[in-house]
């Protein structure tokens, strides 16, 4: 079993490009039309994502972290 962890996109060029777009959009996801708490970067849609992968704008990604359990 594993949990998911949010990390910056390891492709530093894409991370930087997405970060500029977020900054220019006042901290909101540049891929979303509405500016609400749910679209503040990282957006709610991505925070609640249950699978590994990139967010819509490519700034962040979710990766699996294996649970070693409590001993």
Backbone bond lengths (Angstrom), bond angles and torsions (degrees), N, CA, C in turn:
res aa  C-N    CA-C-N  psi(-1)  N-CA   C-N-CA  omega(-1)  CA-C   N-CA-C  phi
1 X - - - 1.469 - - 1.532 108.86 -
2 X 1.322 116.65 144.22 1.455 118.62 177.72 1.520 111.19 -141.57
3 X 1.316 114.03 154.27 1.456 122.19 174.33 1.518 107.65 -99.21
4 X 1.316 115.32 169.75 1.460 120.39 177.49 1.519 109.67 -110.97
5 X 1.319 115.12 142.32 1.455 122.03 179.65 1.525 107.81 -124.65
6 X 1.331 116.71 140.42 1.463 121.93 177.26 1.528 108.33 -90.82
7 X 1.343 115.11 128.51 1.461 121.22 177.37 1.530 108.62 -132.03
8 X 1.333 117.81 158.36 1.464 119.52 173.04 1.533 109.10 -63.75
9 X 1.312 116.37 148.71 1.460 120.86 177.16 1.535 108.10 -57.62
10 X 1.342 117.70 124.66 1.460 119.25 179.81 1.531 113.71 -66.40
11 X 1.324 117.42 -16.35 1.470 120.78 172.63 1.527 105.70 -77.87
12 X 1.321 116.08 96.19 1.465 120.51 -172.01 1.527 113.50 -62.16
13 X 1.326 117.65 -28.35 1.463 120.26 177.61 1.520 110.16 -67.34
14 X 1.333 116.69 -47.95 1.475 120.12 179.25 1.527 110.85 -65.63
15 X 1.338 116.64 -38.90 1.461 119.94 177.74 1.528 110.17 -60.78
16 X 1.324 116.90 -45.51 1.466 121.24 -179.19 1.525 111.13 -64.30
17 X 1.327 117.19 -43.87 1.468 120.53 179.34 1.528 110.87 -61.67
18 X 1.332 116.40 -45.32 1.470 120.34 179.71 1.525 110.36 -66.11
19 X 1.327 117.44 -37.61 1.463 120.85 179.87 1.523 111.36 -63.81
20 X 1.321 117.01 -40.30 1.469 120.89 176.74 1.527 109.50 -62.30
21 X 1.332 116.90 -44.23 1.469 120.69 -179.88 1.527 110.85 -62.91
22 X 1.331 117.73 -40.17 1.466 121.44 177.85 1.529 109.49 -65.25
23 X 1.320 117.19 -45.26 1.461 121.33 178.89 1.525 110.66 -58.81
24 X 1.326 116.45 -45.80 1.466 120.88 -179.65 1.526 112.36 -67.74
25 X 1.333 117.02 -16.94 1.462 122.44 179.30 1.539 110.39 -103.98
26 X 1.324 115.83 24.64 1.475 122.66 176.61 1.523 113.48 58.60
27 X 1.342 117.25 34.97 1.462 120.88 176.29 1.508 115.21 88.89
28 X 1.318 116.57 0.08 1.466 120.22 179.89 1.520 109.99 -96.94
29 X 1.321 115.78 153.39 1.456 120.98 178.09 1.530 109.04 -58.88
30 X 1.328 117.06 126.62 1.462 119.59 -179.36 1.530 113.51 -71.90
31 X 1.319 116.37 -9.50 1.470 120.76 -179.05 1.531 112.42 -91.39
32 X 1.315 117.10 -7.73 1.466 121.37 -177.65 1.536 109.72 -105.71
33 X 1.326 115.39 143.29 1.460 120.43 -179.40 1.525 112.55 -77.52
34 X 1.339 116.81 -41.87 1.461 121.37 -177.84 1.518 110.86 -83.90
35 X 1.309 115.58 150.26 1.458 121.74 174.93 1.522 107.39 -113.78
36 X 1.330 115.18 95.20 1.459 122.24 -179.06 1.525 108.27 -136.08
37 X 1.329 116.52 175.55 1.465 119.80 175.85 1.529 111.12 -56.44
38 X 1.326 116.91 -32.07 1.460 121.16 -178.60 1.525 113.10 -72.21
39 X 1.331 117.27 -18.59 1.466 119.58 -178.88 1.531 112.33 -109.51
40 X 1.336 117.20 7.53 1.467 121.01 173.59 1.531 107.29 -68.00
41 X 1.305 117.02 132.94 1.468 122.05 -175.53 1.529 111.49 -71.16
42 X 1.324 118.55 131.77 1.452 127.34 -6.22 1.527 110.26 -74.26
43 X 1.310 115.92 138.06 1.460 121.83 -172.75 1.534 112.42 -67.54
44 X 1.314 114.96 159.10 1.462 122.02 -179.36 1.525 110.94 -58.06
45 X 1.327 116.63 -40.85 1.463 120.55 179.94 1.529 110.51 -54.96
46 X 1.325 116.95 -44.67 1.462 120.76 179.74 1.521 111.15 -72.84
47 X 1.325 118.01 -42.56 1.470 120.64 179.73 1.520 111.17 -57.68
48 X 1.332 116.87 -34.95 1.460 121.02 -178.43 1.530 113.54 -90.64
49 X 1.315 117.24 -3.31 1.467 121.88 179.06 1.522 109.77 -58.69
50 X 1.338 116.92 133.42 1.468 122.29 -175.60 1.526 112.88 -100.38
51 X 1.327 117.44 5.80 1.459 120.90 -177.85 1.521 110.68 -125.64
52 X 1.322 115.87 159.39 1.454 120.51 175.15 1.522 109.44 -68.50
53 X 1.317 116.27 155.10 1.454 120.13 175.58 1.509 112.59 138.26
54 X 1.326 114.18 177.89 1.462 122.07 -178.02 1.521 111.89 -81.41
55 X 1.321 115.17 154.28 1.461 119.85 170.22 1.531 107.89 -74.98
56 X 1.309 116.78 173.41 1.459 121.59 -175.79 1.517 112.64 -57.67
57 X 1.330 117.57 -43.01 1.472 119.87 -176.73 1.521 112.85 -87.04
58 X 1.323 118.25 -10.18 1.457 121.37 177.23 1.513 115.28 85.89
59 X 1.331 117.18 10.00 1.469 119.49 -179.51 1.527 111.64 -76.65
60 X 1.300 116.30 -40.21 1.459 121.45 -177.24 1.521 110.85 -122.95
61 X 1.337 114.27 163.19 1.453 119.07 173.69 1.524 108.95 -142.20
62 X 1.326 114.31 155.52 1.455 120.62 174.92 1.510 108.20 -104.16
63 X 1.321 115.07 134.65 1.463 120.89 178.26 1.521 108.50 -128.25
64 X 1.316 115.85 151.79 1.447 121.13 179.47 1.508 111.56 -76.03
65 X 1.325 114.89 140.20 1.460 122.74 175.69 1.511 105.81 -124.06
66 X 1.314 116.76 120.41 1.454 119.68 -177.58 1.512 110.76 -75.30
67 X 1.323 114.80 132.61 1.464 122.67 178.57 1.511 107.32 -84.23
68 X 1.324 116.46 119.22 1.470 120.70 -179.58 1.514 111.56 -85.61
69 X 1.322 115.86 -3.77 1.461 119.95 177.76 1.522 112.63 74.19
70 X 1.307 114.47 165.62 1.451 120.20 178.09 1.510 108.74 -96.71
71 X 1.296 116.23 133.99 1.473 120.29 179.38 1.502 110.32 -111.98
